[in-house]
Amino acid sequence: MTTDEKKNALQKVADEIAATGGGPLAAAGVNSVPGEGNPDAEIMFIGEAPGFHENEERRPFVGQAGKLLRKAIRDNGFREDEVYITNIVKYRPPGNRDPDPAEIAFFQPFLDKQIEIIDPKIIVTVGRFSMYKFLGPAAGITKVHGQSRTREWNGKEIVVFPMFHSAAALRDGKVMQMFLEDFKKLREILDKINKGQNIGRKMEDHQEAKEETEEQLKLV
Ligand code: URA
């Protein structure tokens, strides 16, 4: 797809998200927050769900946690308009609670379509919920953060890079340190991918394969 075709396709997805009115999250004053960024992005950040400020501005990651994420993007030599930023869930859950499985399932086709259109080289999962999507529900953020993994996605190999959520980094100094350290690896990973070098482990050991199967069969 050309950049214009991707842009139009992403706009169509955004329109479809808006047309749902929020699905299971529909409520007065709740706005759609489809995501934003470069249709040709090599890196796609996927967070959890919009919060108060995101709902107000209809843009992802613009509150306190968002400011940290966006600063880390810039501090590591990327431009905000070079990447794509979105969430697992496209409307704000009441009181910023965690999205529930039905809400995640409702918005999954829209996110999958965004990933397919953008076709990024790296998916950075920001927080637990997007990590579960790619690494399975048994993945533990403390164990896997900052390590890239290669996953099969729609018949293609994609590199997934799990990170702590920037909101968790704001709450805990140690998490902040890990969040910032992990971020520094992104440029190197992207350079390696662009040079055709092998990245990360394939999900081929027993435990990970099991998790993957369970996720695909939706046993959990
Ligand atoms: N947290 C998220 O996960 N997403 C946002 O857009 C903002 C905060």
Residues whose N, C-alpha, C, O or C-beta is under 5 A from the ligand:
A	BS01	URA	G47 E48 A49 P50 G51 E54 P60 F61 A65 G66 N87
